[in-house]
Amino acid sequence: MSGRSDWNPESYARFGDLRLRPALDLLAQVGALPEGDVVDLCCGNGAAGSELSARFAGRRILGLDASPAMLKAARARGAYDRLIEGDAAAWQAKAPVALVFSNAALHWLSDHAVLMPHLAGQIAPGGTLAVQMPRQSGAPSHRFLRDFAAEMFPDRFDPAAWKAPVAAPVEYHRMLTGLGQVNVWETDYVHRLEPVPDGHPVRRFTEATAMRPYLDKLSPAEARDFAQRYETALAAAYPIEPDGSVLFPFRRLFFTLVIGG
């Protein structure tokens, strides 16, 4: 993971159980692997590291991320044989690996038509590329951010320049066909967000991820005004339940590619 400001592992981990569930669902679809290392690409705070280590005992588990803060948090978990600071788009394996696993990260990188075949090229025949990415950009939680930023700060945010970070599922199937056996699917989760002492639960969920590119370009005063407007809109789109929680639908795209021989 990367960005103008470094990631905040504590803020990201606030909803760690909800963020780990898709990683486990993705891991469940990974079959037998050939010899080689397992790479947790854009490993973040290492939440999936222990699961990968347990599933693939005896293999080297490598984690790569662009965030020093996240790598520090991942190192504290003790699940990786090696952690590497680097850009996932430029990563080159020293030898073909058995698995490239990436949970909720590659939507931050552009040009997937180049990126995904590049990653597939690092994997040994019979190995797997397994990817999960949020596909939430059309939902109110993410659409409000784009719309309000463009209206409030048109000097910094151009809606015409925006492009959905994750394509439709069929596009990934077309992109990967010819490289091996492809399986693409989507899951709509309904997250129950617990009550929070300040603000709307959805804002607390997005502030560690989707809000970051917007907040990075705002002064503290601007950020307060932006967050206040966002919170007001979220309250209408995601009403508070009687117990103070919020039901938050969230769509994620998955695929596995088993590399052909």
C-alpha positions, 0 to 999 in steps of 0.5 A, spaced: 500 500 500 502 506 498 500 514 498 502 521 499 501 520 507 503 513 510 498 508 512 496 508 519 496 501 521 491 502 528 486 506 524 486 500 518 486 495 524 479 498 527 475 493 522 480 488 522 475 482 522 471 485 517 477 486 512 480 479 514 474 475 512 474 477 504 482 474 505 479 468 508 474 467 502 479 468 497 484 463 500 479 458 501 479 458 493 487 457 492 488 449 491 494 445 491 501 449 489 507 447 486 514 448 489 516 455 491 515 461 495 508 464 497 508 472 496 503 476 500 503 482 495 501 489 498 501 485 505 499 491 509 499 490 517 500 483 515 493 481 517 493 475 512 500 473 514 498 468 519 493 465 515 498 464 509 503 461 514 498 456 517 495 454 510 502 453 507 507 450 513 514 449 510 514 454 505 517 461 505 512 466 506 514 473 503 510 480 504 511 486 500 508 493 501 510 500 500 508 503 507 514 503 512 508 503 518 504 497 515 511 493 514 513 495 522 506 492 524 506 486 519 513 485 522 510 485 529 506 479 527 512 474 526 508 470 520 513 472 515 520 469 513 521 476 509 518 483 509 520 487 503 519 495 502 517 496 495 512 497 489 508 492 487 507 494 480 515 494 479 516 487 483 520 482 480 521 475 483 528 472 483 525 465 482 518 463 480 513 463 486 508 458 487 503 463 490 501 471 489 496 473 494 493 480 494 487 482 499 484 489 498 490 492 495 491 492 487 485 497 486 490 502 488 495 501 482 493 503 475 493 499 468 491 493 471 491 490 463 499 491 464 499 489 472 495 483 472 499 479 466 506 482 469 504 479 476 502 472 473 509 472 469 512 471 476 509 465 478 511 458 476 506 453 472 501 450 476 502 456 481 496 461 483 495 468 482 489 470 487 486 477 488 481 481 492 479 488 490 473 492 493 469 494 488 465 499 491 466 506 487 459 506 485 456 506 492 454 512 496 460 511 501 465 512 495 461 516 491 459 521 496 467 522 497 468 524 489 462 528 488 463 532 495 470 533 493 469 536 486 463 541 488 467 543 494 474 544 492 474 544 484 481 546 484 484 540 486 479 535 484 476 534 477 471 529 476 472 528 469 479 525 470 476 520 475 476 512 473 473 506 476 479 503 480 476 496 479 473 494 472 467 489 471 468 482 472 468 480 465 474 485 464 478 481 468 476 474 465 478 477 458 484 480 461 487 473 464 484 468 459 490 465 455 494 465 461 491 459 465 485 457 468 481 463 470 475 464 476 472 470 477 466 472 482 463 478 486 461 477 493 456 483 496 458 483 504 453 486 509 458 489 514 455 490 521 459 496 523 459 497 531 456 504 534 462 509 535 463 514 540 464 520 535 461 520 528 458 515 523 461 508 523 461 508 515 466 514 516 470 511 521 471 505 516 472 509 510 477 514 513 483 509 513 482 507 506 477 511 501 478 518 504 485 518 504 486 521 497 481 526 499 484 528 506 491 528 503 489 534 499 485 538 504 487 543 510 485 541 517 479 546 516 477 544 509 478 536 512 473 538 518 468 541 513 468 535 508 467 530 513 461 534 516 458 534 509 460 527 508 457 524 515 450 528 514 450 524 507 452 518 510 446 518 515 441 518 510 444 513 506 446 508 512 441 509 517 443 508 524 440 501 527 436 502 534 442 499 537 447 504 534 450 500 529 450 500 521 448 495 516 454 497 511 453 493 504 460 492 501 462 489 494 468 485 493 471 482 486 475 476 487 479 472 482 484 466 481 488 464 476 492 458 475 498 459 471 498 454 465 504 450 463 
